[in-house]
Amino acid sequence: MLSVLPVNLIVIIIILAITSSFEGVINGYVLGQMTNIAFHNFANVGTFLLLVFTAYLVTYVSAYLFLLTNQKAIQYLNKKLKYTFFTSDFYQQKGLSVSSSDVINKVTSISNQIQRQYFQPLFNLIQCLMTIISTTVVVLKTNLLLGLIYVILSLLTMVPNQIGKKRMNQKTDSWSEYNSSLVTIMKDIFQGKNEIRKFEVKNLFFKKFTHALSDEEEKYFQLNRVQFSVQFCAWMCSIIADIIPMGVGLLMVAYHFGGVEIGTIVTLTLTADHVLGGIREFSNYQTQITSTKNIRNIKILKDDTDQAVNSTSQNQLSVNDVSFARDKKLIFKHVNLQMKDRDKVIITGDSGVGKSTLLNIISGQLIPNSGQVKFGERPIALSDSVLISQKPWLFKGTIAENLSLYQHFSKEKLVKVLKEVHLWEELGSQPLNFEVESNGTNLSGGQVQRLAIARGLLRKKNLFLLDEITSSLDKENAEKIRTLIYQLPIMMIEVAHNIDFNLVKKYKIKIYTLTKDGIIDE
């Protein structure tokens, strides 16, 4: 937090925390001194009231400014927190998938919880600490003996928080887990709502959602119940801390001991009540802060993407004795493949043999259990290839934005690649300004595939990896896509079940079969 907030803002917050902490001191002092005012002297009464008004005005203006500066600080912190959640999951290690629902849950729900139960309480804690210090000084100065009794007993209110700390952490972790599960279920239902309605199973999925919602709300209730129980115990301690010193004070007045008078008890009771209230609030804020300990434990990851490096021998791809297992189950082993510039191969094989997994390893998205993939003379980097799947990623924006991905390319280059993939004539009078819907829902399957190919051509990638890209296309469009790719001056690996043998023969494409024991040359 200190590294995120500007230094001048931190200084202002501390100053305002001090000047806004005197309300308890003023209340105790004013009511305690009223018994000593000579009310027949209007000048003294007027001066007294003016000083009291000024003191209250400074205190409450400071409190108002304290709230504003706190909110400005929280703005800085929220922005950094949400950005950290987002980027850390974006840079998750290769092979470890992070669902979008988990990220959304962190950026929204978890971030808001941290704001409410960590950022805000922490600033309140600062003000609360200043209140405890200022009122404690006044209490001890008013009467040392009775003041000590008030202060010592006030410390009792911190005991429940210390006892309930571990329980609070457990309940917070449990609620966070169930909340993430609920978000995932909602996401799944909305993504599959057409299938759910088609098969008339909405009641079953609504039942699943309702059950998950009930579990999540129950866990949230349990979390709050622990918080309220801790607060209740603190309140009981505060009653003890109020009654015992008051009784001792009245006995001291009755026996004329220690110079205690009724005015002294009034001042001490009201001022010490702010010590007690301050400690109670301090304990409450500490409880809230403690409850977020585990969800604030963020593993910060940075971009470790290997950048493509210029090399004189990037026209060679070497897959050397690659093996891969998932959940201790062997997918394939001893996979070897050697390709040179402009080679094109098709890899086929039984379903589940790991063809898509092999492509992900070659692309650099997965790390093999053993073996190595080299592009030229170095390990392959994520940025060396273009991996095109059945459903390429498109986002809501123009064709130009989906091609450039917000990088700078000249209009001439964008037009050129659109013409190369035969999209220029299909997207209206202004193709670059054509608005693409999220996931390309307003484009045909062939258009989506060609747009993904154009992205790679725009960046002059040498290696194209194709994962069943024609499986959802009709025969005519599948032939067009393959013809387009097969005649490009690139290195290509295509994973496919259905093979167009006429095109394979025409473009002299090699066919390999992947088995669990390696690649077999057809």
Stockholm file with secondary structure:
# STOCKHOLM 1.0

chainA/1-522         MLSVLPVNLIVIIIILAITSSFEGVINGYVLGQMTNIAFHNFANVGTFLLLVFTAYLVTYVSAYLFLLTNQKAIQYLNKKLKYTFFTSDFYQQKGLSVSSSDVINKVTSISNQIQRQYFQPLFNLIQCLMTIISTTVVVLKTNLLLGLIYVILSLLTMVPNQIGKKRMNQKTDSWSEYNSSLVTIMKDIFQGKNEIRKFEVKNLFFKKFTHALSDEEEKYFQLNRVQFSVQFCAWMCSIIADIIPMGVGLLMVAYHFGGVEIGTIVTLTLTADHVLGGIREFSNYQTQITSTKNIRNIKILKDDTDQAVNSTSQNQLSVNDVSFARDKKLIFKHVNLQMKDRDKVIITGDSGVGKSTLLNIISGQLIPNSGQVKFGERPIALSDSVLISQKPWLFKGTIAENLSLYQHFSKEKLVKVLKEVHLWEELGSQPLNFEVESNGTNLSGGQVQRLAIARGLLRKKNLFLLDEITSSLDKENAEKIRTLIYQLPIMMIEVAHNIDFNLVKKYKIKIYTLTKDGIIDE
#=GR chainA/1-522 SS CTTTSCHHHHHHHHHHHHHTTCHHHHHHHHHHHGGGCCTTCHHHHHHHHHHHHHHHHHHHHHHHHHHHHHHHHHHHHHHHHHHHHHHHHHTCCTTCCCCHHHHHHIIIIIHHHHIIIIIHHHHHHHHHHHHHHHHHHHHHHHCHHHHHHHHHHHGGGGHHHHHHHHHHHHHHHHHHHHHHHHHHHHHHHHHTHHHHHHTTCHHHHHHHHHHHHHHHHHHHHHHHHHHHHHHHHHHHHHHHHHHHHHHHHHHHHHTTCTTCCHHHHHHHHHHHHHHHHHHHHHHHHHHHHHHTTTTTCCCCCCCCCCCCCCCTTTTEEEEEEEEEEETTEEEEEEEEEEEETTCEEEEECCTTSSHHHHHHHHHTSSCCSEEEEEETTEECCGGGEEEECSSCCCCSEEHHHHHHTTSCCCHHHHHHHHHHTTCTTTSCSCGGGCEECGGGTTSCHHHHHHHHHHHHHHTTCSEEEEESTTTTSCHHHHHHHHHHHHTSSSEEEEECSSCCHHHHHHTTCEEEEEETTEEEEC
#=GC SS_cons         CTTTSCHHHHHHHHHHHHHTTCHHHHHHHHHHHGGGCCTTCHHHHHHHHHHHHHHHHHHHHHHHHHHHHHHHHHHHHHHHHHHHHHHHHHTCCTTCCCCHHHHHHIIIIIHHHHIIIIIHHHHHHHHHHHHHHHHHHHHHHHCHHHHHHHHHHHGGGGHHHHHHHHHHHHHHHHHHHHHHHHHHHHHHHHHTHHHHHHTTCHHHHHHHHHHHHHHHHHHHHHHHHHHHHHHHHHHHHHHHHHHHHHHHHHHHHHTTCTTCCHHHHHHHHHHHHHHHHHHHHHHHHHHHHHHTTTTTCCCCCCCCCCCCCCCTTTTEEEEEEEEEEETTEEEEEEEEEEEETTCEEEEECCTTSSHHHHHHHHHTSSCCSEEEEEETTEECCGGGEEEECSSCCCCSEEHHHHHHTTSCCCHHHHHHHHHHTTCTTTSCSCGGGCEECGGGTTSCHHHHHHHHHHHHHHTTCSEEEEESTTTTSCHHHHHHHHHHHHTSSSEEEEECSSCCHHHHHHTTCEEEEEETTEEEEC
//
